[in-house]
Amino acid sequence: MMVLLYLVFLIPLSFLNKFWLLKNFLVLLSFIFLMKMSFLHYSYISFFLGYDFLSYFLVLLSIWIGFLMFMASEKLFKMSDFSEMFSITLIILLMFLVLTFFALNIFMFYMFFEASLIPVLILILGWGYQPERIQAGMYMFFYTIMASLPMLLFIFNYYFKFNSMDMNFMSADLFSVVLYYMMLMVFLVKLPMFLFHLWLPKAHVEASVAGSMMLAGVMLKLGGYGLMRFLQLFLTLGVQLNFFLINLSLLGGIIVSFTCLRQSDLKALIAYSSVVHMGLMMAGLLTLNLWGFTGSLMIMLAHGLCSSCLFVLVNLSYERLFSRSIYINKGMLNIVPFLSLWWFLLVIANMAAPPSLNLLGELMLINSLINYSYLMMPLIMVISFFSAVYCLYLYSYSQHGKFFMGLYSFKMISYRELNLIILHWVPLNLILLKSDYFII
């Protein structure tokens, strides 16, 4: 309740139009919440809210990314582009996300899961850059709504069978393929899994920087979190059926890696790389191993920070060159060599090089997948190789070469922007030092 009331009282502050104030309060909230870490089964339980180890980290990630979103959107406050409305939308979105991760009741989880879609839609439609943002918003909305209606029916069916919607009592072993896919579909779209991923690159390309950060940082994690919570209802069935889904995820990852290699839009490239990461994460999660589970949690946190920061870097270029095309954002090493260092550090984090948390997460996922079946090895080898290939393509194309001749003036990087990048990168690499927490 503390976190929720804190966020509710931030809403009146939005009318002051002081983004630094909201930002500082969110930093304060993330540090207060950091102090409340616990390893008990569930902590701070109220009537239908409480958090355990899994939701704790995702709430922390949400608040942190929320604060960084305010920091990244300074241009919007400077131009007073409906900034009060923007602040309120962001805070309401944070509230819905926190409630989704805190919910102990399946129906409450579903309700807030769906509600979090609306502020994101408003962010894309209201502050997106291109006229196609309406189409992108509709894509996202209809993909999610179509897939989530079966989930609602599944929840009602579960309630009629077991007379309980409490997450603590989800110990039944259901054996119905129809119910399994009714439960699974909504999370596959949210992740997004290959074949259901078409809304994601569109939504990313059209959204403003804050929208992209929230989509990459937290919204995709809702799918993973939901799977982690609900897969325990289908253990026997999962052991038999998951093999096909794992193969589809890994094959999808390879196909999307090829798609990454022919992107000329920097944002689209990073969005497609998210699909590859989430495909690997889902494959690891569906092995139903402890290693896969832990690796999935790590990769969710790592990808949230890493992807979010890559979108920030693209936005820094976009605010200066007014283009996200890889042909115009060339030779940045000649103009802003300092920024190239950060590009390098984040691109190698994206391809899971040490010392990032991505590496540990991917090692655990790969272990889990190979333990599940030796047949996964060639797929994992190809996916790892092409991960490195499109990351190198992204880095070398945007940083090396001859810079765009139409460039007459270039504004240097401000302290705020540097701070924004550092606050993404430091947690991403420092969590590795305390990674034993995840293994507990």
DAURDA-V49740 format. One line per field, one symbol per residue. ss: DSSP state (@ for helix, = for strand, . for the rest). phi: phi as a letter, one per 20 degrees, with the letter a starting at -180 (. if undefined). psi: psi as a letter, one per 20 degrees, with the letter a starting at -180 (. if undefined). Layout:
ss = ???
phi = ???
psi = ???
This chain:
ss = .@@@@@@@@@@@@@@@..@@@@@@@@@@@@@@@@........=.....=.=.@@@@@@@@@@@@@@@@@@@@.@@@@@....@@@@@@@@@@@@@@@@@@@@=.=@@@@@@@@@@@@@@@@@@@@@@.....@@@@@@@@@@@@@@@@@@@@@@@@@@@@@@...=@@@.......@@@@@@@@@@@@@@@......@@@@@@@@@..@@@@@@@@@@@@@@@@@@@@@@@@@@@@@@@@@@@@@@@@@@@@@@@@@@@@....=@@@@@@@@@@@@@@@@@@@@@...@@@@@@@@@@@@@@@@@@@@@@@@@@@@@@@@...=......@@@@.@@@@@@@@@@@@@@......@@@@@@@@@@@@@@@@.@@@@@@@@@@@@@@@@@@@@@@@@@@...............@@@@@@@@@@@@@@@@@@@@.@@@@.
phi = .gfffgffffffffffmdfffffffffgfffffffefbdffcclecgccrcdgffgfffffffffgffffffefgfffekelffffffgffffffffffffefddfffgfffgffffffffffffecfedffffffffgfffgffgfefgfffffffffffdlbdeffdedfdeccffffffffgffffffeegndeffffffffefffffffffffcfffgfffffffeffecfffffeefgffffffffggffffffgfdedegffffffffffgfffffgffffmeffffffffffffffgfffgfffffffffffedlbdffeeedmfffecgfffgfgffeffffemefeefgffgfffffgfffffafffgfffffffffgffffffffffeddneffffedcbeffefgffggfffefffgeefgfdffgfeg
psi = hggghghgihghhhiiknhhggghhhggghhghhikpqjrgqrlpbgjqrqahghghhgggggghghhghhhkhhhhhjlmlhggggggghhgggggghghipipghgggghghhihghggggghhjrhrhjhgggggggghgggghighhghgggggghgikqjphhjmjqnqmohghghhghghhhhhgqqqhjjhhghggghhqrhgggggghghhhhhggggghhihiilgghghhhhgghgggggggggghghhhikpipgghghghhhhgghggghghhiikrhghgghggghggghggggghhhgghhgghhhikqjpihhlqkhhhgmhhhhghgghhhhhhjlqqkrhhggghgggggghhhgphiighghggggghghghghggghhhhrapqpijohqpprprhghgggghighghhhhhhhkihhhi.
